[in-house]
Amino acid sequence: MEGYLQKWTNYVFGWQKRYFILAEGILIYSKEKNDSPLGTIHLDISQILKHPKNPKRFYIDSGLVHMQLKAKSESEAILWFNTLESHKCITNSYSQKNKIINLISEKIAEINSIHAQILAEVDVIPISVIKITPGLERAISLCEEMKDMASETLGYIEMQENYFIQPEEISFTPLKHNDKIEVLCDDPSTFFDARSQISDSEDNGPADMPYRKSLPYLRDPNQKINIWKVIKESIGLELSRIAVPVYFNEPLSFLQRFSEDLSYNSIILNASTCEDSTLRLAYISTFIISTYASSDCRTMKPFNPLLGETFELCRDGFRLITEQVSHHPPISALYCEHPAYIFYASTEVKTSFGGTYLNVHPEGKNHLILKSFGDHYVWEKPFTNVHNIIIGKIYVDHFGTVEVVNENNGEKAVVEFKKRGWFGGSANEVEGFVYDRYGKEVWKIQGKWNKGVNIVNVATCNEIQAWEVYKFPENYEFNYFFSDFALQLNLPAHYFQDLPITDSRHRPDQRYLENGDIKTATNEKLRLEEKQRAVRKVMEKNHEHHIPKWFKFDGNEWKFLGGYWECKGKNGYSNLPDIY
């Protein structure tokens, strides 16, 4: 069934006409019949309700989305309501089959969270005190056994079940020509040839590097996840020490997520061609804004990197290396080089739970050097809140003021990421100005961090479209809302030559999650965390500390030591930690 219905938006725009397509338990809507989808609702997890007074209206509530709809007539509303109910029954058996498993999983997630908090408390107890305290070591051991027993029990109950949609189960009438979502697995024959969003002449690594259009397994974007059960005791606290269930994660490490800052490196190349230093600064400010484009709708948490974990990336003319240089506090360092520029940064991500939202505060300076002009830009990132994590539609909000300084000549830009207002006012908006060395406004920057940015000459009012977001892959909502850039980041390690054993692509829990094996991913995540904890205790006992392989702290910031790329092809990656 398909056709137009009126959809309630907000008190500003009121009712808006949308085109709806219903097939096999899934409702898709768009602005017009042949437009790209604006949203998708799975009816198996939704309630469908009639309006108590208006017979033309009805509601759909998925727990994350509350949608009010209105038909042209009462008969049409009844037809839609009955058809929606019948399609809900199509997938209802699947929902009922997993209801108990979901409940059990939540309880075991609570157990794992409590276990992690116990171990965090134990970590601060000196080993000498543990040894002389009767029963304490045994109590810790029993906690470990209880946690293992809970995970094993879930495994037996789960057996052949998982929380992922099998590709063949997602069958509906799309707005394109194909009949189903196209899913490509890790078999090389199912990939397309690599291609760049910048230019065919750019370096994208080996010529036979596969190109992904989708992840191996698809995830239901309307799937309910009860985060409150896990972090309700952590309001106001730093969350880096809290272990969360693996199904809260997206199948990427934070190091890989860090590399997504270079998704729009073409903006830097545009800046490097400008003779006007203030216009170069305006483009660099635009690049900084673009680093947040990939975060739109991305509400799942990346994996916390293990200490010593690394990630390399070669594409679009640049080569990049990141490393987790510290575990407590968690600090990631990055170095990227291109013939036209050098970009390096280190960040300590502090996260806390505010009751209804998750606050993310990245600390650390970012540096970008344009080689042809000697410009050296420095800035720090704004704040991020993830709202409605308990109830309502989850959304990401970046806010705060970013000051970008060119240390070469004293010019600066001030960019404000506007905080989202009531009813979505100022959502995703950015605005700023570029000042010359004398403090005079030269360029105005305006746009949205998830759409694009224009640069306006203050004196002439001439406008330049500095950046526009790339089109997202088809059905990207079933792929954790990954951009095309993000889809390529976790290709299997065997596609890369001389990849060090510490690279994120080797990480097993992340790989199992990507492949839809939630049970093995959970077990592997726990194993890796316990292995890392055991190594840390041995080092503490021997009065040793971890020394990063590729970066060194100079007293203020983490600096790249060099040597990483020179080791390739020479079997030179020696003395790397066994972290997996």
Number of C-alpha atoms within 10 A of each C-alpha: 12 15 14 18 21 18 20 17 15 11 8 8 8 10 16 14 17 19 20 21 20 22 18 19 23 21 20 22 24 19 15 14 16 11 12 16 19 11 13 21 23 19 27 22 19 20 15 17 14 17 14 8 7 10 16 17 24 20 18 19 17 21 17 21 17 14 15 18 21 24 21 12 11 14 12 16 20 17 13 20 18 13 16 22 18 15 19 22 16 16 18 16 12 11 16 12 11 15 12 13 17 18 12 17 20 19 16 20 24 21 19 25 22 19 19 21 15 14 19 15 10 15 13 8 11 11 14 9 11 15 11 10 9 10 11 14 15 11 11 15 11 12 18 16 12 14 20 15 13 17 20 14 15 16 18 10 13 19 10 9 14 15 18 18 14 15 17 11 12 17 14 18 19 19 17 12 7 10 11 16 21 14 18 19 15 14 10 14 10 14 17 14 13 16 17 15 13 16 12 11 9 14 17 21 16 13 10 12 18 20 19 25 22 23 25 18 19 26 22 18 17 19 16 12 15 16 16 16 14 21 20 14 13 15 15 13 15 14 18 16 16 19 22 20 21 23 18 15 18 22 27 25 24 22 26 25 15 18 22 21 17 21 23 24 20 17 20 23 18 13 24 23 12 14 10 9 17 22 20 24 27 28 25 25 30 28 23 24 25 27 19 17 24 23 21 17 16 19 18 16 16 19 22 18 24 24 23 23 28 26 26 23 16 15 18 23 18 21 17 20 23 29 28 26 27 18 19 10 12 18 21 27 26 26 24 21 17 17 11 17 21 17 19 21 23 24 22 18 16 17 18 19 21 16 17 15 18 19 21 19 16 18 16 19 17 18 18 20 22 21 14 11 16 13 20 19 22 18 20 18 21 18 18 19 20 21 20 16 20 18 13 14 13 16 16 20 19 24 20 15 17 20 19 24 22 23 14 12 13 14 20 25 26 18 24 20 24 19 20 16 9 8 11 10 12 14 20 22 22 25 19 23 23 29 21 19 13 8 12 11 18 18 25 21 26 19 21 22 27 22 16 20 26 19 26 21 16 15 9 9 11 10 14 12 11 20 21 17 15 17 9 14 17 19 20 20 20 21 25 22 23 23 24 22 19 19 21 18 21 21 18 15 16 10 13 13 10 15 19 23 18 21 21 30 24 20 24 16 25 26 21 18 24 22 18 21 19 23 24 16 22 19 16 21 22 21 14 17 16 13 14 17 14 12 13 18 14 12 12 14 12 9 8 11 10 14 12 18 22 22 21 15 12 8 7 8 15 23 18 21 13 12 12 15 13 10 14 14 11 8 10 14 19 9 7 13 14 12 17 20
